[in-house]
Amino acid sequence: MTRVANVIPGFSSCSKPLVGSTKVPGDKSISHRSIILGALAIGETRVHGLLESADVLGTIDAMTSLGAEIKKNRHDSWSIFGVGVGGFSEPKKVIDFGNSGTGVRLVLGAIATSPIVATCSGDRSLSLRPMGRVLEPLQMFGASNLSRSGGFLPLTLAGAKNPIPITYVSSIPSAQVKSAVLLASLNAPGETVFKEPSRSRDHTERMLKSFGAEISSEIQDSECVISCNGYAELNAQEVFVPGDPSSAAFPICAALMVEGSKVKILNVCQNDTRNGLVITLKEMGAKIHIENERNLHGEPVADLLVTSSDLKGIDVPAERVASMIDEYPILAVVAANADGKTVMRGLRELRVKESDRIYSMAKGLSESGVKIEETEDSLTVYGNGPGAIAGGAKIKTFYDHRIAMSFLCLGLVTRKPIMVDDCKSIETSFPNFISLMKKLGASIELRIENES
């Protein structure tokens, strides 16, 4: 008897030019937040362009288990009928977040000041990611939790019965920690203040303001200080989700590397807390033309015209990390195909993503014939130059979607094909990645393996 193995390997090989116009799926960060804030609002929130990935669908399941009514409409919009701030009901079963670190951390914040108990779990990868950095400020509100040592999943959180406002100073810029604190503050009295050393992505602040929360942000003594008034009444909104810049990074970088390519990516979010990759690529010599700039319900949006370019290695400043934290794997691939040395510093946070991304990229690039130097918080890539990477490696992805997509893009310019051990993880953020890339002309295929 033959059964299908629970893995989907993929491979890519030297590609013809990528040509065409395309749209990437909706922004993952904004999609998560639209579902959660819709569930905390009064009335019907309608979301257009939602990313329908495994991660976001997990957040939908979580909000449904907490009492919100959520349904998909015709024409690809979603409706969320919220329960109001403080209106969550206790879930009847364990909430499984799969691979979604954003989903679980934000939802923990949302329930931390409601007098309910919820148990959260995730897959093997998520269960190795630390939750302590979120649990620390949530305990200050009055929540308590029971978990494995170090705050790892699975964990049970008991929301505060009599929450208090807090002032929390974060040692690192973290949109997830900040968002968890701000969501918890909604059902606490008075003013909660969150401070971080530099700005992290600000989708939560923008969206909270549009839903009617009293929230402000300013720079004080070089710190970013966000204040939010509690006992908020959120009003249902119509939300339009722009294209995800972290997903757009893959066709952008592939088009830059594959000679003769010219690709336009439509409707990409241009939030200035997310634009570090485009700035970096332009410093490397990338031809990226920003067109049709506009504002889409509080988020700046534009179309990006990308033409293949001769790129050079650069020194990427550490202060840029917060604005491109998810794009370093594909940047490392671009650096490998560039001329000269690229140094990326301040990457310690990559050690605790879906995989240890510094190790994952260093290992895969080295096996593909690229010289790499790795430290605890940096990665140095010695570029081989265009078309000079040997390839021929079978890449271990560690069930990390961005590692899988990055190496599939690398294979488009290597002398020998690149194989990745599993593409299933791609469903968590970019379900149509392979079909989109193939429509542009990329030589990427899946290989379904059978076991007897």
C-alpha positions as CSV (number, residue, x, y, z in Angstrom):
1,M,0.0,0.0,0.0
2,T,1.3,3.5,-0.8
3,R,0.6,6.6,1.2
4,V,1.5,10.2,0.7
5,A,4.3,11.5,3.0
6,N,3.6,14.5,5.1
7,V,6.2,16.6,3.4
8,I,6.1,18.5,0.1
9,P,9.7,19.0,-1.3
10,G,10.3,21.7,-3.9
11,F,13.0,22.5,-6.3
12,S,14.1,25.5,-8.5
13,S,16.5,25.8,-11.3
14,C,18.1,28.5,-13.5
15,S,15.2,30.5,-14.8
16,K,14.3,32.5,-17.8
17,P,13.5,36.2,-17.2
18,L,10.6,37.0,-14.8
19,V,8.1,39.2,-16.6
20,G,4.6,40.5,-15.7
21,S,2.4,42.3,-13.2
22,T,1.1,40.6,-10.1
23,K,-0.4,41.1,-6.6
24,V,0.9,39.5,-3.5
25,P,-1.5,38.4,-0.7
26,G,-2.7,40.7,2.0
27,D,-0.4,41.8,4.7
28,K,-0.2,39.2,7.4
29,S,0.3,41.7,10.3
30,I,-2.6,43.8,9.3
31,S,-4.8,40.7,8.7
32,H,-4.2,39.4,12.2
33,R,-5.0,42.7,13.7
34,S,-8.1,43.3,11.7
35,I,-9.6,40.1,12.9
36,I,-8.7,40.7,16.6
37,L,-9.9,44.3,16.6
38,G,-13.0,43.4,14.7
39,A,-13.8,40.8,17.5
40,L,-13.2,43.5,20.1
41,A,-15.5,46.1,18.4
42,I,-19.2,46.5,18.5
43,G,-21.0,45.8,15.2
44,E,-19.9,44.3,11.9
45,T,-16.4,44.9,10.8
46,R,-15.8,44.0,7.1
47,V,-12.3,43.1,5.9
48,H,-11.3,43.2,2.3
49,G,-8.1,41.5,1.0
50,L,-7.6,39.4,4.1
51,L,-4.6,37.0,3.9
52,E,-6.2,33.6,4.0
53,S,-3.2,31.7,5.2
54,A,-2.9,29.1,7.9
55,D,-1.7,31.6,10.4
56,V,-4.5,34.1,9.9
57,L,-7.1,31.3,9.7
58,G,-5.8,30.2,13.1
59,T,-6.5,33.7,14.5
60,I,-10.0,33.5,13.1
61,D,-10.6,30.2,14.9
62,A,-9.2,31.8,18.1
63,M,-11.6,34.7,17.9
64,T,-14.5,32.4,17.1
65,S,-13.7,30.3,20.2
66,L,-13.8,33.5,22.3
67,G,-17.3,34.4,21.1
68,A,-17.0,36.4,18.0
69,E,-19.0,35.5,14.9
70,I,-16.9,35.4,11.7
71,K,-17.9,34.5,8.2
72,K,-16.5,34.8,4.7
73,N,-18.7,36.7,2.2
74,R,-18.9,36.7,-1.5
75,H,-16.3,38.7,-3.4
76,D,-13.6,37.6,-0.9
77,S,-14.5,39.9,2.0
78,W,-14.9,38.7,5.6
79,S,-17.3,39.9,8.3
80,I,-16.5,39.9,12.0
81,F,-19.4,40.5,14.5
82,G,-17.6,41.6,17.6
83,V,-18.4,41.1,21.3
84,G,-16.9,44.4,22.5
85,V,-14.0,45.1,24.7
86,G,-14.2,42.8,27.8
87,G,-16.9,40.7,26.1
88,F,-14.9,37.5,25.4
89,S,-16.4,34.3,26.6
90,E,-14.2,31.4,28.0
91,P,-13.2,29.0,25.2
92,K,-14.5,25.4,25.5
93,K,-11.3,23.9,24.1
94,V,-7.6,24.5,23.7
95,I,-6.8,27.2,21.1
96,D,-4.3,25.8,18.6
97,F,-2.3,28.5,16.9
98,G,-0.3,26.2,14.6
99,N,2.8,28.0,13.5
100,S,1.7,31.5,14.3
101,G,3.8,33.5,16.8
102,T,2.0,36.7,15.9
103,G,-1.4,35.1,16.4
104,V,-0.7,33.6,19.8
105,R,1.2,36.7,21.2
106,L,-1.5,39.1,20.2
107,V,-4.4,37.0,21.4
108,L,-2.7,36.5,24.7
109,G,-2.7,40.3,25.0
110,A,-6.3,40.6,24.0
111,I,-7.5,38.1,26.7
112,A,-5.1,39.2,29.5
113,T,-7.5,41.7,31.0
114,S,-10.7,39.7,30.6
115,P,-11.7,37.5,33.5
116,I,-11.5,34.2,31.6
117,V,-9.1,31.3,31.4
118,A,-7.7,30.0,28.1
119,T,-5.2,27.4,27.1
120,C,-3.1,27.9,24.0
121,S,-1.0,25.5,22.0
122,G,0.9,25.3,18.8
123,D,2.9,23.1,16.5
124,R,6.4,21.8,17.4
125,S,8.1,24.9,15.9
126,L,5.9,27.4,17.8
127,S,6.3,25.4,21.0
128,L,10.0,26.2,20.8
129,R,9.5,29.9,20.6
130,P,9.6,32.0,23.8
131,M,6.5,33.6,25.2
132,G,8.1,35.0,28.3
133,R,8.7,38.5,26.8
134,V,4.9,38.9,26.3
135,L,3.9,37.2,29.5
136,E,6.0,39.5,31.7
137,P,4.0,42.7,30.9
138,L,0.7,40.8,30.9
139,Q,1.4,39.7,34.5
140,M,1.8,43.4,35.4
141,F,-1.8,43.9,34.4
142,G,-2.8,41.2,36.8
143,A,-3.0,38.1,34.5
144,S,-1.4,34.9,35.6
145,N,-0.2,31.9,33.6
146,L,0.9,28.3,33.9
147,S,3.4,27.0,31.4
148,R,6.6,25.1,30.8
149,S,9.7,26.7,32.2
150,G,10.6,29.7,30.1
151,G,7.0,30.4,29.2
152,F,6.8,28.0,26.3
153,L,3.6,26.6,24.8
154,P,1.4,25.0,25.7
155,L,0.3,27.5,28.4
156,T,-2.8,28.5,30.2
157,L,-3.5,32.2,30.8
158,A,-5.9,33.4,33.5
159,G,-7.0,37.0,32.6
160,A,-7.0,39.7,35.3
161,K,-10.3,40.0,37.2
162,N,-9.4,43.5,38.3
163,P,-6.8,44.7,35.8
164,I,-4.6,47.8,36.4
165,P,-2.9,50.1,33.9
166,I,0.8,49.7,33.5
167,T,4.0,51.5,32.2
168,Y,6.2,49.0,30.5
169,V,9.7,49.6,29.1
170,S,10.8,47.1,26.5
171,S,14.5,46.5,26.0
172,I,14.0,45.7,22.3
173,P,11.7,47.2,19.6
174,S,9.0,44.5,19.3
175,A,5.7,45.0,17.5
176,Q,4.3,41.8,19.0
177,V,5.1,42.7,22.6
178,K,3.9,46.3,22.0
179,S,0.6,45.0,20.4
180,A,0.0,42.5,23.2
181,V,0.3,45.4,25.8
182,L,-1.9,47.8,23.8
183,L,-4.6,45.1,23.3
184,A,-4.5,44.3,27.0
185,S,-4.8,48.0,27.9
186,L,-8.2,48.3,26.2
187,N,-10.0,46.6,29.1
188,A,-7.9,48.2,31.9
189,P,-8.7,51.5,33.6
190,G,-6.6,54.6,33.1
191,E,-3.6,55.1,30.8
192,T,-1.2,52.4,29.8
193,V,2.2,53.4,28.5
194,F,4.6,51.3,26.4
195,K,8.2,52.4,25.7
196,E,10.6,50.9,23.2
197,P,14.1,52.0,22.1
198,S,13.1,52.6,18.5
199,R,9.9,52.3,16.4
200,S,8.7,48.8,15.6
201,R,5.9,48.3,13.0
202,D,2.9,50.5,14.0
203,H,-0.1,48.7,12.4
204,T,-1.7,48.2,15.8
205,E,-1.5,51.9,16.7
206,R,-2.9,53.0,13.3
207,M,-5.7,50.5,13.4
208,L,-6.7,51.1,17.0
209,K,-7.0,54.8,16.2
210,S,-9.3,54.0,13.2
211,F,-11.4,51.8,15.5
212,G,-11.9,54.7,17.9
213,A,-9.3,54.1,20.7
214,E,-7.6,57.0,22.4
215,I,-4.0,56.4,21.5
216,S,-0.9,58.6,20.9
217,S,2.7,58.0,19.9
218,E,5.8,60.3,20.3
219,I,9.5,60.3,20.6
220,Q,10.8,61.2,24.1
221,D,14.5,61.2,24.9
222,S,15.2,58.9,21.9
223,E,12.5,56.4,23.0
224,C,9.3,55.7,21.2
225,V,6.4,56.2,23.7
226,I,2.9,54.9,23.0
227,S,0.0,55.8,25.4
228,C,-3.4,54.2,25.2
229,N,-6.5,55.0,27.4
230,G,-8.4,52.0,28.7
231,Y,-12.1,51.0,28.9
232,A,-12.2,51.7,25.2
233,E,-15.3,51.4,23.1
234,L,-14.2,50.2,19.6
235,N,-16.5,50.8,16.7
236,A,-16.7,48.4,13.7
237,Q,-14.8,49.5,10.6
238,E,-14.4,48.6,7.0
239,V,-10.7,47.5,6.6
240,F,-8.8,47.2,3.3
241,V,-5.7,45.1,3.6
242,P,-2.8,46.1,1.3
243,G,-0.2,43.7,-0.1
244,D,2.3,42.3,2.3
245,P,5.8,43.8,1.8
246,S,7.4,40.7,3.4
247,S,5.7,38.6,0.8
248,A,6.5,41.0,-2.0
249,A,10.1,40.7,-1.0
250,F,10.4,37.4,-2.8
251,P,9.3,38.3,-6.3
252,I,11.1,41.7,-5.9
253,C,14.4,39.9,-5.1
254,A,14.0,37.2,-7.6
255,A,13.4,39.8,-10.4
256,L,16.5,41.7,-9.3
257,M,18.6,38.6,-9.5
258,V,17.3,36.9,-12.7
259,E,18.8,38.6,-15.7
260,G,16.4,40.3,-18.1
261,S,13.5,40.4,-15.6
262,K,10.9,43.2,-15.3
263,V,8.1,42.8,-12.8
264,K,5.5,45.1,-11.4
265,I,4.0,44.3,-8.0
266,L,0.7,46.1,-7.3
267,N,-0.8,47.5,-4.1
268,V,2.1,46.9,-1.7
269,C,2.1,48.4,1.8
270,Q,4.7,51.2,2.1
271,N,4.4,51.8,5.8
272,D,7.7,53.4,6.9
273,T,8.2,50.9,9.7
274,R,8.3,48.1,7.0
275,N,10.4,49.6,4.2
276,G,13.9,48.6,5.3
277,L,14.4,46.0,2.6
278,V,13.6,48.4,-0.3
279,I,15.9,51.0,1.2
280,T,18.7,48.4,1.5
281,L,18.2,47.0,-2.0
282,K,18.4,50.5,-3.5
283,E,21.7,51.1,-1.6
284,M,22.9,47.8,-3.3
285,G,22.1,49.3,-6.7
286,A,18.6,47.9,-7.2
287,K,16.3,49.4,-9.9
288,I,13.0,49.7,-8.0
289,H,10.7,52.4,-9.1
290,I,7.8,53.3,-6.8
291,E,4.6,54.3,-8.6
292,N,1.0,55.3,-7.9
293,E,1.6,56.2,-4.2
294,R,-1.6,56.6,-2.3
295,N,-3.2,56.1,1.1
296,L,-5.5,53.1,1.8
297,H,-7.5,53.6,5.0
298,G,-4.5,54.8,7.0
299,E,-1.8,52.7,5.4
300,P,0.5,54.1,2.6
301,V,0.4,51.9,-0.6
302,A,2.2,51.9,-3.9
303,D,3.1,49.8,-7.0
304,L,6.7,48.7,-7.3
305,L,8.3,48.3,-10.8
306,V,11.4,46.1,-10.4
307,T,14.1,45.6,-13.1
308,S,17.0,43.1,-12.9
309,S,20.1,44.9,-11.6
310,D,23.8,44.4,-10.9
311,L,24.1,44.6,-7.1
312,K,27.0,45.2,-4.8
313,G,27.5,44.2,-1.2
314,I,27.0,46.7,1.5
315,D,27.0,47.1,5.3
316,V,23.4,47.0,6.6
317,P,23.0,49.2,9.7
318,A,21.7,47.4,12.8
319,E,19.1,50.1,13.4
320,R,17.3,49.0,10.3
321,V,16.5,45.6,11.7
322,A,13.0,46.5,13.1
323,S,11.9,47.7,9.6
324,M,12.9,44.5,7.8
325,I,13.1,41.8,10.5
326,D,11.4,39.2,8.3
327,E,13.3,40.0,5.1
328,Y,16.8,39.1,6.1
329,P,16.6,35.5,4.7
330,I,15.9,36.7,1.2
331,L,18.3,39.6,1.6
332,A,21.0,37.0,2.4
333,V,20.2,35.3,-0.9
334,V,20.4,38.6,-2.8
335,A,23.8,39.3,-1.1
336,A,25.1,35.9,-2.2
337,N,24.3,36.8,-5.9
338,A,25.8,40.3,-5.5
339,D,29.4,41.4,-5.9
340,G,31.3,41.9,-2.7
341,K,30.7,41.5,1.0
342,T,27.4,42.2,2.7
343,V,27.4,42.5,6.5
344,M,24.1,42.3,8.4
345,R,24.3,43.2,12.1
346,G,21.9,43.3,15.1
347,L,20.2,40.0,14.0
348,R,19.9,38.4,17.4
349,E,16.1,38.3,17.2
350,L,16.4,36.0,14.1
351,R,17.6,33.3,16.5
352,V,14.1,32.9,17.9
353,K,11.9,33.1,14.8
354,E,10.2,30.0,13.2
355,S,13.8,28.7,13.0
356,D,17.1,30.0,14.0
357,R,17.3,32.0,10.8
358,I,20.9,33.0,11.1
359,Y,21.9,29.4,11.4
360,S,19.4,28.2,8.8
361,M,20.6,30.7,6.2
362,A,24.3,30.2,6.9
363,K,23.9,26.5,6.6
364,G,22.0,26.5,3.4
365,L,24.1,29.2,1.7
366,S,27.3,27.4,2.7
367,E,26.1,24.1,1.3
368,S,25.2,26.0,-2.0
369,G,28.8,27.2,-2.4
370,V,28.7,30.7,-0.7
371,K,31.2,31.8,1.8
372,I,29.5,32.8,5.1
373,E,30.6,34.1,8.5
374,E,28.1,33.8,11.4
375,T,28.2,35.3,14.9
376,E,25.5,35.4,17.6
377,D,23.8,38.5,16.1
378,S,25.3,38.9,12.7
379,L,25.6,37.3,9.3
380,T,28.3,38.2,6.7
381,V,27.8,37.0,3.1
382,Y,30.6,37.1,0.6
383,G,28.8,37.5,-2.7
384,N,29.8,35.2,-5.6
385,G,28.5,37.6,-8.2
386,P,25.7,37.1,-10.7
387,G,25.3,33.5,-12.0
388,A,28.4,32.2,-10.1
389,I,26.7,30.3,-7.2
390,A,27.2,26.5,-7.6
391,G,23.9,25.4,-6.0
392,G,23.1,21.7,-6.1
393,A,22.2,21.6,-2.4
394,K,19.2,20.0,-0.6
395,I,18.2,22.6,1.9
396,K,16.8,21.8,5.3
397,T,14.1,24.5,6.0
398,F,13.4,23.6,9.6
399,Y,9.7,24.1,8.8
400,D,10.3,27.8,8.2
401,H,8.3,29.4,5.4
402,R,10.8,32.2,4.7
403,I,13.7,29.8,4.6
404,A,11.8,27.7,2.0
405,M,10.9,30.6,-0.2
406,S,14.3,32.2,0.0
407,F,16.1,29.1,-1.2
408,L,13.6,28.5,-4.0
409,C,14.4,32.0,-5.2
410,L,18.2,31.3,-4.9
411,G,17.8,28.2,-7.2
412,L,16.6,30.5,-10.0
413,V,20.2,31.8,-10.4
414,T,22.4,28.9,-9.4
415,R,24.3,26.7,-11.8
416,K,22.7,23.5,-10.4
417,P,19.1,23.2,-9.1
418,I,18.3,23.8,-5.4
419,M,16.0,21.4,-3.6
420,V,14.2,22.3,-0.4
421,D,13.1,19.5,1.9
422,D,9.5,20.8,2.6
423,C,7.3,23.5,1.1
424,K,4.3,22.9,3.3
425,S,5.3,25.7,5.7
426,I,4.8,28.3,2.9
427,E,1.0,28.0,3.5
428,T,1.4,29.9,6.8
429,S,2.1,33.2,5.0
430,F,2.0,33.0,1.2
431,P,-0.2,30.1,0.0
432,N,0.0,31.0,-3.7
433,F,3.7,31.7,-3.7
434,I,4.7,28.9,-6.2
435,S,1.8,29.5,-8.6
436,L,2.5,33.3,-8.5
437,M,6.2,32.8,-9.2
438,K,5.5,30.3,-12.0
439,K,3.1,32.8,-13.7
440,L,6.0,35.3,-13.8
441,G,8.2,32.6,-15.4
442,A,10.1,31.2,-12.5
443,S,11.4,27.6,-12.8
444,I,9.9,26.3,-9.5
445,E,8.2,23.0,-9.0
446,L,6.8,20.9,-6.3
447,R,7.7,17.2,-6.0
448,I,5.2,15.1,-4.1
449,E,7.1,12.2,-2.6
450,N,5.4,8.9,-1.8
451,E,6.2,6.3,0.9
452,S,5.3,2.7,0.6
